[in-house]
Amino acid sequence: MNWKTLGESKHIVNVGFGWDHSLSYNVGYVYQIKSKLPLILNANFSIPSGDNLVDDFKTKIGGQLVVLNNEKLKGSVSLHGIFRRYENPLVRLVNFGSEMKGVFGYYKTNYFVAGEFGFDKAIVTHFKHSELFKDNVYAEVTDGWYQPSTGGNFNYGIQTGYSFSRYDLTLNIGKVVTQDFKTTPLIPFYFMLGFNYKLK
């Protein structure tokens, strides 16, 4: 999001694709609230590429507030609630989580460059094991909600974009590490290419 060109726009739609643990596509909506500091509410829905698109998905709902609003240097914080679903032949996982992120960067009318640091946490997860799992792995496995939380990931990287007319082309790229700082995902990187359109 280029805060420099947000102006009085209230409604923004966005689409994108990239790598977030898998190749995925997303669509979202942003609403700007009139306030002293720039404040937006947003919702996002993403699905991975594959044959059964509804097997896995992620939804995010939350907001982002600019807390440092200088002419060119701007910093923002965001908080989102997350609902995810993941399924394979052995188990179906459904979890509720949260994502917190801070962004600081240099913003001009035509472009911006910023650093980002965030934390994505799965708070509670529901496990539903398949008959294949019970027959071949562990017959007495118990389905249900599991606590405490099952894991979290830190992510850090850069975001940049080019703005023209009512449009933004954006790129996010960075690295992912688990909360214990000892392990990393199989592919420990993320990137997202996005397109924003300000409706009015």
C-alpha angles and dihedrals in degrees: 000000000000103000090189093066099036092096114152094335110137103179126048130169124197140187131186150155135209147113119308103155084314139017104287144172127214143188127192149172129219128197121191117216117212106245143134091264122038108271128176135183117208144180126199135186123193135180131184123240114260145098098286104043097179094054090082129027143143130211126193128191124177146088146271128216129194106226097172110047109172121152094267106358115072135172127192140182127207137191125192137177114224133206116188138180126194128174136180132161091279106042146003116220126195119179144174118215147147139240127207123186141175124202129188126177156124116282131191133166095265103031147004139201122196143162121233135198124183147164125217116194131186103213103182130004133197117213122203111179123205127233087250089061093046093047097046109023115025124346096194097054114139122226122213146077117331128205149216099054116283102223151313141216134215117214130189133174146106135292126200138168149177120229130200133160106328094336138094125191108199139186128195119186132166150112135286127213130174120251093255090057088224103094137039133199118265088260103027097193137085135197134173130189111201143182124205126193122191108216094194 
